[in-house]
Amino acid sequence: MLRAVLEEYAEQDVEITMDTTFHDDLDLESIDLVTLGGRLAARYGERVNFAEFLAGLELEEIIHLTVGQLVTFVAGCLRETRER
């Protein structure tokens, strides 16, 4: 999903790791996070609420958000829905 968002900027050769930040490393803007959130919603439905996740963060936390933090959040949401 992240690669699809990056393709809009022709950024296909960027290395993405768990420590990659959305803002500093990938140079994504807030609208790109909205696009990513839409892709997550389309894939996972209500199980993964990315907007709610971001709403719980301070501005500095959003600016320094890493791929690993998002992966951890998504995995936690999916695990939680399986346990119900």
N, C-alpha and C positions, 0 to 999 in steps of 0.2 A: 504494500500500500504506500509506503514511504517512497519507494522508487517511482511509483506512478505519479506522485506529487512532484518529485524532483524532475521527472521527464518534461514537465511543463517549462522548465528552465534549461533544458538540455544538459542537466547535471547528472549524467548517467555514470560517470567514472568516479564519483565520489565514494571513498571508502566509508562504510557505516559500521560502527562498533557500538557496544553498549555504552561507551563513554562519549559518543558523539552528541554534541549539543545541537538542538534545533536552530537556535539563533546564531551563535558564533560560528559553528562549524558548517552548518547547512545553509545559513543565511535565509532561513524561512521567516516570513512575516506572519502576523496574526491571522490574516486571511488564509494562509497556507495551513495553519493549525485548524481552522474551520473546515477546510477541505479534507484534511486528514480525519477530523472528527466525523465528517459525513461518510467517509469511506469505512471507518470503524463501525458506525451505526448501520450501514448497509450490510456489512459482513456479520456483525454480532447482535444487532438489534438492541433491545433494552438492557441486555446483560452487561454491556460496556458503555457507560455514560461518560464520554470524554469531556463534555462541557461541564458536567458536575465536578469531575476531577480537577479541571483547570480552575473552576470557581473556588475551590478549596485551597488554592495556592496564592501566595503573595506574588507581587509583580516580579521581584528578584528571582523567585523560585521558577516562575514561568520562563524568564529570560535564560536561566541556566538549566532548563529542563533537558534531560538526556534521553536518548533512545532507551537506555536501560531502565530508567524510571517508568517510561511508558510501557515497556514490555512487562515489568513487574506489576504495574497496575492492571493491564489487560489480563495477564495470567491469574492474578488474584480474583478478578471479577469472574472469570470463567470457572475457576476452582470453586468459588463461593456458590455459583448457580448449580454446579454439579452436586454439591453437598446438600442442597435443599431437597 
